[in-house]
Amino acid sequence: MQKYSQLITRPRKLQYGILSLLAIAVLVGSAWVLTIAQMPGKQSLGFLGSYGTAVFIFEAISAILLYAHYRRTGLLTFAVLAMAYLWVTVLAPFQVGLLTENLDTFSLITATTGDAAWLWIAWHIGFPVLITAAMIVDGSYPIITRRIRRWSLVLFGSELLIIGAILAATLLSWFELPSLVSETRQFSDALSLIYGPAVMFCCAMALTVVVVKGKFENAIYSWLALAMLAALCEAIVVVYSGSRFSYGWYASRILNLVSSAAVMISLLIENVHLQHKVVKQNQTLKRMATMDELSGLSNRRELDERLKAEIKRAMRDRTTTSMILLDIDKFKQFNDTHGHLTGDLCLKHVAKCLQRNILRHTDLAARYGGEEFAILLPNTSEDDAFDLAEHIRKTIAYSPIVMEDGKMLSVTASFGVASLVPSQAEDATELLSIADASLYSAKRAGRNCVQRPSQSWHASREALEKKVSSNTHYLRGRTVSTGQKR
């Protein structure tokens, strides 16, 4: 059993190529930004609003999809990964809200824009720590649980309590926090020399663990490595920029968007892959449920369903539906003489003869049972059905069965044809009964021939249709006259 049999397989070369190009772009772009990182810029509330919204959406989608993976597989790795993205989903809006001063309208919130730096530290330390924890949980034998709800309540409940405590301590000023950003927007030495390097260390640690333990085994781990690389570069650029709203500070926001979107892209790719896989499996199952494995034709179940549908359509359109039943002549004797394997070759040979002569997509050839086959012909007259049966009979009789040793055998088949314009759903059973009676007539006539219903049956059928038609007109007349009296 593969370690990740329930997940998408290892990414293909194209996806590895895209990841490599993106990683190079992140590294090269970060190196170039460092040359202009400390150039001062202006505060852009529009950019901050768009940035905060994008981060929230990307992280929320990633958290939901990772939790869905956890629900499906029971792997705690995905639960902890979902916790990492939930961590950012909750903290990011408040951090951006403090930067844009949108939270000043709430009287209970006493935090200032300088306190946004502490939320940034909590955000950028908690996220890589949770990523590292998720990868550690995923050892040689990943931890799997069936108690999904209980673990969810414990893990996510504890996380939300911690987040609530951080937000309350920061936004409500439970205790005075040292200022990390001056009024001139310059970073303090504590942020540049202590907390910033701590964030870099956590991101570097998470990146190393993802690469070493994940080994790019699946798309999630591959894109997660890119996310942590972008997070590490973001921490380096933002600390080196030295001040808020500088070129480097804005560039670090772009890197943060790359980090937020990377895993979401991998999850969307995986969901599309899984959707295609499910559709393909459903098609395979449907084909297995409606196809006879030996002959490659439709099976009895598919024939019955199609017959019912075609009878309803013919009743509505008042068209003729025809049926051909055929039986391989003396097949039991053929089996006893040449063996069951050769008998299977005989069935396949007859099935191929049917397939070669069924040209309309509306027609259906099926294995009726044993050595019997059926052909459903919607909107086909009895004469046309008879001609088709005769053509198939000659094809079977004059087409030899070629054995592996080069020996050739031949078989014949008897055919019964039936046609009617249905007036009720029960005519599906009647059509089969008539075709079966015609088939036995062919066998009594010496086999290797085609028979149709007798003239007496046609006469009785026409009489019945006239009677039904007259009763219908009579009932309609009664309805009209009754309506006039009223």
C-alpha positions, 0 to 999 in steps of 0.5 A: 500500500502506498503511503499516499494512495488516497492523494494525488500522485507525484507531480508530472514533469510539467508541474515540477518545471513550473515550480522550479521557474516560480522558485527561481523567480522568487529568489531572483526577484527577492535579490533584486528587491533588496537593492531598492528595499529601503527606498521610502514609499507612500501609504496606499490604503487601496493596496492594503485593502486588496492585499488583506482581502486576497490573503484572507481568501487564499488562506481560507480556501486553503484551510477549507480544502486541507480540512476536507483532505483531513476529513477524507483521509483521517491524516493528522498532517492535513489537520495541522496544515489546515490549522496553519492556514486557519491561523493566518486566516484569522490573524491577517484581517486584524493585522491589516485592519490596524495598518489601515486604521479601520479598527479605530472606529471600535471603542473597545479596541485600543491598539495602535498601528504600531501594535500591528507589528506584534500581530505580524510576528504572531502571524509569521512565527505561528504559521511556519511552526504549525507547518513544521509540526504538520510535517513532523506528524507525517512520519514513516507511519502517518498518524491516522484517526477515525475520530475526526470530530473529536480531534477537530474540536480539540485541535481547532478549538485550542487554536482558536482559544490561543488566537483569541488570547493573542488578539485580545492581548493586542487589540485590547491592550491587556498589557503594554507592548514595546513599540517595534515601529516608530512614528517615522515608520522606522523599525526598531532594533528589536524588530530588526535584530531579534524578532525579524531573525526569529521569523526568518529562522522559523520560516527556514526551519519549516522550509527545510522540514518540508523539503527533507520530510516531504521530498516532493512526494505529492503536489501539496508538499511540492507547492508547500515548499514554494510557499515556505520559500516565499515566506522566508524571502518575505521575512528577509525583505521586510526586515531589510527594508527597515521601515513601513511602506518602503519599496521592500515592505510593499514587495514583501506583501507580494511575496506573502501573496505568493506564499498564500496562493501556492498551496491553494493552487496545488489543492485546486489542481488536485481537486480537478485531478480527483474530479476527472478521476472520479468521472473516469471511474464512474464511466468505467463502473457504468460500462462494467454494469452495462457491458458483457465482458466476454462479447464486448456487447451490451448485457441483458440489463442494458437491453432491458433499460433501452427497450423500455426507453425506446418503447416509450419513445415509440408510443409518443412518436407512433413509430415501429420498434423492431427486435432481432433474436438470434441463437447460435446453432448447436452451440452445446455440441460445438462446445463439447467438441472443441472445448469451452475456450473455443466456445468463447472464441465462437461467441466473440466471433458472432459478437464481432459480426453483429458489431460490423453490421450495426451501423446506426448509433440508436441500434443496440446489440446485446448478449441476451444470455448464453449463446443468444443475442439480441438486436434492438432496432428503434424506428425500423420496419419489419422488412428492414429488420428482416433484411438486416437479420438475413445479412448478419446470418450470411456474415456469420455463416461465411466468416470462419473462426480462425484458431491460433493454430490456423485451423478454421471453424464455422458456425451458423445461427437462427434468427427471429424477427419481431416488429410492432407499433407499441401502444402500452409499456407492456409491449416491451415484453410482447416484442421479446415474446414475438421475437422469441417465438419467431426464433423457435420457428426458425429452429423448427424450419431447419436452423440457419434461417430468418423467420418473422411472425406468422400472418395470423399474428399480424391479423390479430394484432391489426384487429386489436389496434383497430379495437383500441382505436375505436374505443379511444374515439368512443371515449373521446366522443363520450367526453365531448357529449358530456361536456356539452350537456354540462 
